[in-house]
Amino acid sequence: MNLLTRSALRLAPLLTAGDGVVVIVLLMALGWFGTLAAAPADTVPPEELSRAVERELRADPVLQDADLYAISRHGEVTLGGTVDRLLWQRRAERAAETVRGVRHVVNRIAVMPPSHVPDLELAAGAHRALAAVPGLALTDVTVQVENGRVQLEGVAGSPAMRDWADEVVAGLMGVREVQNRMSIAPGGARADAPLVDALYRAIAFDGLLEGDRVQVTASGSRATLTGEVNSAAERRRARALAARAGAAEVDTSALVVSGGVRTRATAEPPPDAAIEQAVREALAADPRLHAHRLAVRVQSGEVKLAGTAPTLAEKQLAARVARYVRGVRRVHEHVTVTTTDVGGRALAARALAALRADPLVGDQPMAVTVNKDIAVLTGTTATPWQRQHAEAVVAAVPGIGAVHNQLRAGPRAPFVSDKPYVGAPFIVTQTSLPADKTTTDQDAAIHEAVASQLQWSAFIDAQGIHLSVNRGVATLTGRVATPMQAALATQEAYEGGARLVKNLLAIE
């Protein structure tokens, strides 16, 4: 780390601008903070951008069968069509934001549930769904529903938990809108200098925001983000990080989206000590984790996590959160799941009850058996993403140490992608299909689709990647700037239809 960067980090929390308003410029262009390319969104023809967004929506494992369309004008994309859940309406918007050149999304997708759900039934379902989420600290919750429009009131333990409650309710069938009026518990939000310091470090070390130039101000617990980010997805990510840092209100209206693609990183990576501290803070900021149970060590950018987690889901999530920290090259997870004295039949009953209570898979015919701490799922789900979500639901049951997913899903898909920017409601265990059932023509189609996914990704410089496809296997060679870009390239390849991905990309 050079002297200028080290000085900026030391002085960052001390910069103020009177009247309690704290100001700090994130010096992303210094030292190891990288750069942005200057390709403006206006250079992308509107018809091409519209088609790229529609391809992204069709490639999404949840939205691929939805009747959606996109219209583009000067980097602003308007989405239309219908979905059956509010959560999927939001997902479509987030998926569109990951496309290169999209600066803003106007979401006009209509939420059309397949059948009417009475308001009283929706209110009761919202209460049950919120109560069933482990670790979601809410008190004095009241739910009012009128014509599918839900109003939440009560007290949330933190701004991030308030947002989490919002997403839980949005997943209920029949909900058309959520108005979240929850307040934050005393001590649950930060203000002024502590808020800016926490948010500065969260953004500076976030692997998904690498290269962005963001300015942060805080007045009380209200954070204002200005400056420039590479994509609309990264603007949303910055807002989410602000909530996790403790901001009760976040304003991103002046955070400009450049719409360019990333260039090669030429600066040195963060030192191990800085990465280690950033991983600890990222784990502590996530409301779904009990980070105090985990020990973190970093050597040459490789993270070792050790300790215990109360559930298998937390163990998986901790590794994923660590991977998103800037400078992390690899995560070695040595976390054990806390055991319980509950017998196999009782654990199976708890897992099945969790599945039945889940709004996304509760109506699917499934069964659970447990031998020691290993759960086996059998039955069927309508879609592949529900198969993966069911696994995540069981993984969140205390006492379950492993899940063998034998659920059958139709139609079968080669991979269910959990893009970090899209915010899927499940933790995906990466799977693939046997790579021996494709023809030369199919390989050509897969090559074209994967190349398009890489080309239109807002986070990858596809010019540095060479792609080949043989019998459904996509091989990626070349160079990318960061480990995060390499991981995202793998996800894009799977979303393009590859049955298996061999990622041989070198990190600069």
RAJOSUL-V543896 format. One record per residue. N is the residue number from 1. RES is the residue in one small letter. SS is DSSP state (H for helix, E for strand, L for the rest). PHI is phi in degrees with one decimal (* if undefined). Layout:
n=N res=RES ss=SS phi=PHI
n=N res=RES ss=SS phi=PHI
This chain:
n=1 res=m ss=L phi=*
n=2 res=n ss=L phi=-77.8
n=3 res=l ss=H phi=-64.2
n=4 res=l ss=H phi=-64.4
n=5 res=t ss=H phi=-64.5
n=6 res=r ss=H phi=-61.3
n=7 res=s ss=H phi=-65.9
n=8 res=a ss=H phi=-63.0
n=9 res=l ss=H phi=-63.5
n=10 res=r ss=H phi=-69.0
n=11 res=l ss=H phi=-89.5
n=12 res=a ss=H phi=-49.0
n=13 res=p ss=H phi=-70.0
n=14 res=l ss=H phi=-97.9
n=15 res=l ss=L phi=-78.6
n=16 res=t ss=E phi=-132.3
n=17 res=a ss=L phi=-139.2
n=18 res=g ss=L phi=73.3
n=19 res=d ss=L phi=52.6
n=20 res=g ss=L phi=75.5
n=21 res=v ss=E phi=-91.0
n=22 res=v ss=E phi=-94.7
n=23 res=v ss=E phi=-125.1
n=24 res=i ss=E phi=-149.8
n=25 res=v ss=E phi=-99.2
n=26 res=l ss=L phi=-75.2
n=27 res=l ss=L phi=-81.6
n=28 res=m ss=L phi=-67.9
n=29 res=a ss=L phi=-82.7
n=30 res=l ss=L phi=-91.7
n=31 res=g ss=L phi=50.9
n=32 res=w ss=L phi=-101.2
n=33 res=f ss=L phi=-90.8
n=34 res=g ss=L phi=78.2
n=35 res=t ss=L phi=-138.7
n=36 res=l ss=L phi=-117.3
n=37 res=a ss=L phi=-76.1
n=38 res=a ss=L phi=-111.9
n=39 res=a ss=L phi=-83.9
n=40 res=p ss=L phi=-71.7
n=41 res=a ss=H phi=-64.9
n=42 res=d ss=H phi=-65.7
n=43 res=t ss=H phi=-77.9
n=44 res=v ss=L phi=-87.4
n=45 res=p ss=L phi=-57.2
n=46 res=p ss=H phi=-57.0
n=47 res=e ss=H phi=-64.5
n=48 res=e ss=H phi=-65.8
n=49 res=l ss=H phi=-65.3
n=50 res=s ss=H phi=-61.1
n=51 res=r ss=H phi=-65.5
n=52 res=a ss=H phi=-63.7
n=53 res=v ss=H phi=-65.0
n=54 res=e ss=H phi=-63.9
n=55 res=r ss=H phi=-63.8
n=56 res=e ss=H phi=-63.3
n=57 res=l ss=H phi=-66.6
n=58 res=r ss=H phi=-69.9
n=59 res=a ss=H phi=-79.2
n=60 res=d ss=L phi=-68.4
n=61 res=p ss=L phi=-63.4
n=62 res=v ss=L phi=-89.8
n=63 res=l ss=L phi=-98.0
n=64 res=q ss=L phi=-61.4
n=65 res=d ss=L phi=-101.5
n=66 res=a ss=L phi=-78.4
n=67 res=d ss=E phi=-90.8
n=68 res=l ss=E phi=-125.3
n=69 res=y ss=E phi=-143.7
n=70 res=a ss=E phi=-135.9
n=71 res=i ss=E phi=-126.2
n=72 res=s ss=E phi=-113.6
n=73 res=r ss=E phi=-154.1
n=74 res=h ss=L phi=53.5
n=75 res=g ss=L phi=82.9
n=76 res=e ss=E phi=-95.9
n=77 res=v ss=E phi=-112.7
n=78 res=t ss=E phi=-102.4
n=79 res=l ss=E phi=-100.9
n=80 res=g ss=E phi=-137.9
n=81 res=g ss=E phi=120.9
n=82 res=t ss=E phi=-137.5
n=83 res=v ss=E phi=-136.9
n=84 res=d ss=L phi=-97.0
n=85 res=r ss=L phi=-134.0
n=86 res=l ss=H phi=-61.0
n=87 res=l ss=H phi=-60.0
n=88 res=w ss=H phi=-75.5
n=89 res=q ss=H phi=-59.5
n=90 res=r ss=H phi=-66.9
n=91 res=r ss=H phi=-62.8
n=92 res=a ss=H phi=-60.1
n=93 res=e ss=H phi=-62.5
n=94 res=r ss=H phi=-68.6
n=95 res=a ss=H phi=-64.3
n=96 res=a ss=H phi=-62.4
n=97 res=e ss=H phi=-67.8
n=98 res=t ss=L phi=-83.4
n=99 res=v ss=E phi=-85.3
n=100 res=r ss=L phi=-59.2
n=101 res=g ss=L phi=99.3
n=102 res=v ss=L phi=-82.0
n=103 res=r ss=L phi=-98.9
n=104 res=h ss=E phi=-154.2
n=105 res=v ss=E phi=-120.5
n=106 res=v ss=E phi=-102.4
n=107 res=n ss=E phi=-97.2
n=108 res=r ss=L phi=-114.2
n=109 res=i ss=L phi=-71.8
n=110 res=a ss=E phi=-85.5
n=111 res=v ss=E phi=-93.4
n=112 res=m ss=L phi=-125.8
n=113 res=p ss=L phi=-61.5
n=114 res=p ss=L phi=-65.2
n=115 res=s ss=L phi=-149.8
n=116 res=h ss=L phi=-73.6
n=117 res=v ss=L phi=-112.9
n=118 res=p ss=L phi=-57.2
n=119 res=d ss=H phi=-59.5
n=120 res=l ss=H phi=-64.2
n=121 res=e ss=H phi=-67.6
n=122 res=l ss=H phi=-64.3
n=123 res=a ss=H phi=-61.2
n=124 res=a ss=H phi=-65.4
n=125 res=g ss=H phi=-64.8
n=126 res=a ss=H phi=-65.2
n=127 res=h ss=H phi=-60.6
n=128 res=r ss=H phi=-65.2
n=129 res=a ss=H phi=-63.7
n=130 res=l ss=H phi=-67.8
n=131 res=a ss=H phi=-69.6
n=132 res=a ss=L phi=-84.4
n=133 res=v ss=L phi=-86.7
n=134 res=p ss=L phi=-64.8
n=135 res=g ss=L phi=83.4
n=136 res=l ss=L phi=-84.9
n=137 res=a ss=L phi=-85.1
n=138 res=l ss=E phi=-129.5
n=139 res=t ss=E phi=-134.7
n=140 res=d ss=E phi=52.8
n=141 res=v ss=E phi=-78.1
n=142 res=t ss=E phi=-125.0
n=143 res=v ss=E phi=-125.6
n=144 res=q ss=E phi=-116.9
n=145 res=v ss=E phi=-129.1
n=146 res=e ss=E phi=-140.8
n=147 res=n ss=L phi=54.6
n=148 res=g ss=L phi=82.9
n=149 res=r ss=E phi=-97.7
n=150 res=v ss=E phi=-101.0
n=151 res=q ss=E phi=-116.8
n=152 res=l ss=E phi=-103.0
n=153 res=e ss=E phi=-133.6
n=154 res=g ss=E phi=142.0
n=155 res=v ss=E phi=-127.0
n=156 res=a ss=E phi=-103.1
n=157 res=g ss=L phi=-66.9
n=158 res=s ss=L phi=-160.6
n=159 res=p ss=H phi=-58.1
n=160 res=a ss=H phi=-65.5
n=161 res=m ss=H phi=-68.7
n=162 res=r ss=H phi=-62.2
n=163 res=d ss=H phi=-65.7
n=164 res=w ss=H phi=-62.3
n=165 res=a ss=H phi=-60.4
n=166 res=d ss=H phi=-60.0
n=167 res=e ss=H phi=-67.9
n=168 res=v ss=H phi=-60.6
n=169 res=v ss=H phi=-69.7
n=170 res=a ss=H phi=-63.7
n=171 res=g ss=L phi=-80.9
n=172 res=l ss=L phi=-76.0
n=173 res=m ss=L phi=-66.9
n=174 res=g ss=L phi=106.3
n=175 res=v ss=L phi=-78.4
n=176 res=r ss=L phi=-103.7
n=177 res=e ss=E phi=-158.9
n=178 res=v ss=E phi=-126.3
n=179 res=q ss=E phi=-107.9
n=180 res=n ss=E phi=-99.4
n=181 res=r ss=L phi=-111.0
n=182 res=m ss=L phi=-68.6
n=183 res=s ss=E phi=-93.0
n=184 res=i ss=E phi=-104.5
n=185 res=a ss=L phi=-62.2
n=186 res=p ss=L phi=-54.2
n=187 res=g ss=L phi=84.8
n=188 res=g ss=L phi=-83.9
n=189 res=a ss=L phi=-121.8
n=190 res=r ss=L phi=-98.0
n=191 res=a ss=L phi=-147.6
n=192 res=d ss=H phi=52.9
n=193 res=a ss=H phi=-58.0
n=194 res=p ss=H phi=-60.4
n=195 res=l ss=H phi=-66.0
n=196 res=v ss=H phi=-64.6
n=197 res=d ss=H phi=-61.5
n=198 res=a ss=H phi=-64.9
n=199 res=l ss=H phi=-70.9
n=200 res=y ss=H phi=-55.8
n=201 res=r ss=H phi=-68.6
n=202 res=a ss=H phi=-63.3
n=203 res=i ss=H phi=-74.3
n=204 res=a ss=H phi=-62.3
n=205 res=f ss=L phi=-109.0
n=206 res=d ss=E phi=-87.0
n=207 res=g ss=H phi=-66.5
n=208 res=l ss=H phi=-84.8
n=209 res=l ss=H phi=-113.8
n=210 res=e ss=L phi=-59.7
n=211 res=g ss=L phi=93.8
n=212 res=d ss=L phi=-79.6
n=213 res=r ss=E phi=-116.6
n=214 res=v ss=E phi=-126.4
n=215 res=q ss=E phi=-110.9
n=216 res=v ss=E phi=-124.1
n=217 res=t ss=E phi=-126.3
n=218 res=a ss=E phi=-140.2
n=219 res=s ss=E phi=-124.9
n=220 res=g ss=L phi=66.6
n=221 res=s ss=L phi=-96.6
n=222 res=r ss=E phi=-98.5
n=223 res=a ss=E phi=-104.9
n=224 res=t ss=E phi=-119.5
n=225 res=l ss=E phi=-107.9
n=226 res=t ss=E phi=-131.2
n=227 res=g ss=E phi=111.8
n=228 res=e ss=E phi=-143.0
n=229 res=v ss=E phi=-125.8
n=230 res=n ss=L phi=-80.2
n=231 res=s ss=L phi=-148.9
n=232 res=a ss=H phi=-64.3
n=233 res=a ss=H phi=-64.1
n=234 res=e ss=H phi=-71.5
n=235 res=r ss=H phi=-63.6
n=236 res=r ss=H phi=-64.4
n=237 res=r ss=H phi=-61.3
n=238 res=a ss=H phi=-61.6
n=239 res=r ss=H phi=-65.1
n=240 res=a ss=H phi=-64.3
n=241 res=l ss=H phi=-63.9
n=242 res=a ss=H phi=-64.0
n=243 res=a ss=H phi=-64.4
n=244 res=r ss=H phi=-68.0
n=245 res=a ss=H phi=-75.4
n=246 res=g ss=L phi=113.9
n=247 res=a ss=L phi=-79.6
n=248 res=a ss=L phi=-75.4
n=249 res=e ss=E phi=-133.5
n=250 res=v ss=E phi=-135.3
n=251 res=d ss=E phi=-115.5
n=252 res=t ss=E phi=-116.7
n=253 res=s ss=E phi=-63.5
n=254 res=a ss=E phi=-103.7
n=255 res=l ss=E phi=-92.0
n=256 res=v ss=E phi=-81.0
n=257 res=v ss=E phi=-98.5
n=258 res=s ss=L phi=-75.4
n=259 res=g ss=L phi=79.2
n=260 res=g ss=L phi=-87.4
n=261 res=v ss=L phi=-112.0
n=262 res=r ss=L phi=-76.4
n=263 res=t ss=L phi=-97.7
n=264 res=r ss=L phi=-66.7
n=265 res=a ss=L phi=-79.8
n=266 res=t ss=L phi=-116.4
n=267 res=a ss=L phi=-97.2
n=268 res=e ss=L phi=-74.0
n=269 res=p ss=L phi=-73.9
n=270 res=p ss=L phi=-63.9
n=271 res=p ss=L phi=-69.6
n=272 res=d ss=H phi=-58.4
n=273 res=a ss=H phi=-63.1
n=274 res=a ss=H phi=-69.1
n=275 res=i ss=H phi=-62.7
n=276 res=e ss=H phi=-60.3
n=277 res=q ss=H phi=-65.2
n=278 res=a ss=H phi=-66.3
n=279 res=v ss=H phi=-64.1
n=280 res=r ss=H phi=-58.4
n=281 res=e ss=H phi=-68.8
n=282 res=a ss=H phi=-65.1
n=283 res=l ss=H phi=-65.4
n=284 res=a ss=H phi=-69.5
n=285 res=a ss=H phi=-78.2
n=286 res=d ss=L phi=-81.3
n=287 res=p ss=L phi=-67.9
n=288 res=r ss=L phi=-86.7
n=289 res=l ss=L phi=-117.2
n=290 res=h ss=L phi=-100.7
n=291 res=a ss=H phi=-65.0
n=292 res=h ss=H phi=-65.3
n=293 res=r ss=H phi=-84.3
n=294 res=l ss=E phi=-111.4
n=295 res=a ss=E phi=-101.9
n=296 res=v ss=E phi=-124.0
n=297 res=r ss=E phi=-133.3
n=298 res=v ss=E phi=-131.1
n=299 res=q ss=E phi=-141.2
n=300 res=s ss=L phi=54.3
n=301 res=g ss=L phi=80.1
n=302 res=e ss=E phi=-99.4
n=303 res=v ss=E phi=-98.9
n=304 res=k ss=E phi=-114.7
n=305 res=l ss=E phi=-104.3
n=306 res=a ss=E phi=-139.3
n=307 res=g ss=E phi=127.8
n=308 res=t ss=E phi=-125.6
n=309 res=a ss=E phi=-126.8
n=310 res=p ss=L phi=-68.7
n=311 res=t ss=L phi=-142.0
n=312 res=l ss=H phi=-62.3
n=313 res=a ss=H phi=-61.4
n=314 res=e ss=H phi=-67.2
n=315 res=k ss=H phi=-59.6
n=316 res=q ss=H phi=-66.8
n=317 res=l ss=H phi=-66.5
n=318 res=a ss=H phi=-58.9
n=319 res=a ss=H phi=-64.4
n=320 res=r ss=H phi=-68.5
n=321 res=v ss=H phi=-60.9
n=322 res=a ss=H phi=-62.5
n=323 res=r ss=H phi=-64.2
n=324 res=y ss=L phi=-82.4
n=325 res=v ss=E phi=-82.1
n=326 res=r ss=L phi=-60.4
n=327 res=g ss=L phi=94.0
n=328 res=v ss=L phi=-76.1
n=329 res=r ss=L phi=-96.0
n=330 res=r ss=E phi=-160.5
n=331 res=v ss=E phi=-119.8
n=332 res=h ss=E phi=-105.5
n=333 res=e ss=E phi=-102.8
n=334 res=h ss=E phi=-123.1
n=335 res=v ss=E phi=-98.8
n=336 res=t ss=E phi=-103.8
n=337 res=v ss=E phi=-90.0
n=338 res=t ss=L phi=-61.1
n=339 res=t ss=L phi=-85.6
n=340 res=t ss=L phi=-128.5
n=341 res=d ss=L phi=-90.4
n=342 res=v ss=L phi=-73.9
n=343 res=g ss=L phi=-73.7
n=344 res=g ss=H phi=-60.7
n=345 res=r ss=H phi=-65.3
n=346 res=a ss=H phi=-67.2
n=347 res=l ss=H phi=-64.0
n=348 res=a ss=H phi=-62.3
n=349 res=a ss=H phi=-64.1
n=350 res=r ss=H phi=-65.5
n=351 res=a ss=H phi=-64.1
n=352 res=l ss=H phi=-66.0
n=353 res=a ss=H phi=-63.3
n=354 res=a ss=H phi=-63.6
n=355 res=l ss=H phi=-65.1
n=356 res=r ss=H phi=-65.1
n=357 res=a ss=H phi=-81.7
n=358 res=d ss=L phi=-75.9
n=359 res=p ss=L phi=-70.9
n=360 res=l ss=L phi=-95.9
n=361 res=v ss=L phi=-133.8
n=362 res=g ss=L phi=-61.9
n=363 res=d ss=L phi=-97.8
n=364 res=q ss=L phi=-88.7
n=365 res=p ss=L phi=-76.1
n=366 res=m ss=E phi=-134.5
n=367 res=a ss=E phi=-134.9
n=368 res=v ss=E phi=-132.3
n=369 res=t ss=E phi=-124.3
n=370 res=v ss=E phi=-131.7
n=371 res=n ss=E phi=-117.4
n=372 res=k ss=L phi=59.3
n=373 res=d ss=L phi=-112.9
n=374 res=i ss=E phi=-101.3
n=375 res=a ss=E phi=-94.8
n=376 res=v ss=E phi=-117.0
n=377 res=l ss=E phi=-99.4
n=378 res=t ss=E phi=-132.2
n=379 res=g ss=E phi=121.4
n=380 res=t ss=E phi=-137.4
n=381 res=t ss=E phi=-129.4
n=382 res=a ss=L phi=-70.1
n=383 res=t ss=L phi=-135.9
n=384 res=p ss=H phi=-62.2
n=385 res=w ss=H phi=-66.7
n=386 res=q ss=H phi=-68.1
n=387 res=r ss=H phi=-59.1
n=388 res=q ss=H phi=-69.8
n=389 res=h ss=H phi=-66.2
n=390 res=a ss=H phi=-60.0
n=391 res=e ss=H phi=-61.5
n=392 res=a ss=H phi=-67.1
n=393 res=v ss=H phi=-62.5
n=394 res=v ss=H phi=-67.8
n=395 res=a ss=H phi=-63.0
n=396 res=a ss=L phi=-86.0
n=397 res=v ss=L phi=-83.0
n=398 res=p ss=L phi=-57.6
n=399 res=g ss=L phi=99.8
n=400 res=i ss=L phi=-85.7
n=401 res=g ss=L phi=-98.5
n=402 res=a ss=E phi=-157.4
n=403 res=v ss=E phi=-129.1
n=404 res=h ss=E phi=-102.0
n=405 res=n ss=E phi=-92.8
n=406 res=q ss=L phi=-108.0
n=407 res=l ss=L phi=-65.7
n=408 res=r ss=E phi=-98.6
n=409 res=a ss=E phi=-126.6
n=410 res=g ss=L phi=-137.0
n=411 res=p ss=L phi=-72.3
n=412 res=r ss=L phi=-69.9
n=413 res=a ss=L phi=-120.5
n=414 res=p ss=L phi=-70.2
n=415 res=f ss=L phi=-161.8
n=416 res=v ss=L phi=-110.8
n=417 res=s ss=L phi=-92.4
n=418 res=d ss=L phi=-112.6
n=419 res=k ss=L phi=-71.1
n=420 res=p ss=L phi=-62.0
n=421 res=y ss=L phi=-73.3
n=422 res=v ss=L phi=-77.2
n=423 res=g ss=L phi=75.3
n=424 res=a ss=L phi=-60.9
n=425 res=p ss=L phi=-80.8
n=426 res=f ss=L phi=-135.0
n=427 res=i ss=L phi=-98.7
n=428 res=v ss=L phi=-94.9
n=429 res=t ss=L phi=-89.9
n=430 res=q ss=L phi=-64.8
n=431 res=t ss=L phi=-133.5
n=432 res=s ss=L phi=-147.2
n=433 res=l ss=L phi=-99.3
n=434 res=p ss=L phi=-55.3
n=435 res=a ss=L phi=-94.1
n=436 res=d ss=L phi=-142.2
n=437 res=k ss=L phi=-124.7
n=438 res=t ss=L phi=-113.6
n=439 res=t ss=L phi=-100.8
n=440 res=t ss=H phi=-61.2
n=441 res=d ss=H phi=-63.6
n=442 res=q ss=H phi=-66.4
n=443 res=d ss=H phi=-60.2
n=444 res=a ss=H phi=-63.7
n=445 res=a ss=H phi=-67.0
n=446 res=i ss=H phi=-63.8
n=447 res=h ss=H phi=-59.0
n=448 res=e ss=H phi=-64.1
n=449 res=a ss=H phi=-68.0
n=450 res=v ss=H phi=-65.8
n=451 res=a ss=H phi=-59.9
n=452 res=s ss=H phi=-66.9
n=453 res=q ss=H phi=-59.4
n=454 res=l ss=H phi=-68.2
n=455 res=q ss=H phi=-63.7
n=456 res=w ss=H phi=-94.4
n=457 res=s ss=E phi=-69.1
n=458 res=a ss=L phi=-75.5
n=459 res=f ss=L phi=-117.8
n=460 res=i ss=L phi=-129.4
n=461 res=d ss=L phi=-88.6
n=462 res=a ss=H phi=-67.1
n=463 res=q ss=H phi=-64.8
n=464 res=g ss=H phi=-92.2
n=465 res=i ss=E phi=-114.6
n=466 res=h ss=E phi=-106.0
n=467 res=l ss=E phi=-119.6
n=468 res=s ss=E phi=-135.7
n=469 res=v ss=E phi=-131.3
n=470 res=n ss=E phi=-141.0
n=471 res=r ss=L phi=55.7
n=472 res=g ss=L phi=85.5
n=473 res=v ss=E phi=-91.4
n=474 res=a ss=E phi=-93.9
n=475 res=t ss=E phi=-109.6
n=476 res=l ss=E phi=-108.1
n=477 res=t ss=E phi=-128.5
n=478 res=g ss=E phi=117.4
n=479 res=r ss=E phi=-137.4
n=480 res=v ss=E phi=-129.9
n=481 res=a ss=L phi=-79.2
n=482 res=t ss=L phi=-140.4
n=483 res=p ss=H phi=-59.0
n=484 res=m ss=H phi=-63.2
n=485 res=q ss=H phi=-65.2
n=486 res=a ss=H phi=-64.9
n=487 res=a ss=H phi=-64.9
n=488 res=l ss=H phi=-67.1
n=489 res=a ss=H phi=-62.2
n=490 res=t ss=H phi=-62.0
n=491 res=q ss=H phi=-62.7
n=492 res=e ss=H phi=-63.8
n=493 res=a ss=H phi=-65.7
n=494 res=y ss=H phi=-64.1
n=495 res=e ss=H phi=-66.8
n=496 res=g ss=L phi=-78.5
n=497 res=g ss=L phi=111.1
n=498 res=a ss=L phi=-64.5
n=499 res=r ss=L phi=-82.4
n=500 res=l ss=E phi=-152.6
n=501 res=v ss=E phi=-122.9
n=502 res=k ss=E phi=-104.5
n=503 res=n ss=E phi=-96.7
n=504 res=l ss=L phi=-109.8
n=505 res=l ss=L phi=-66.9
n=506 res=a ss=E phi=-90.7
n=507 res=i ss=E phi=-99.6
n=508 res=e ss=L phi=-75.0
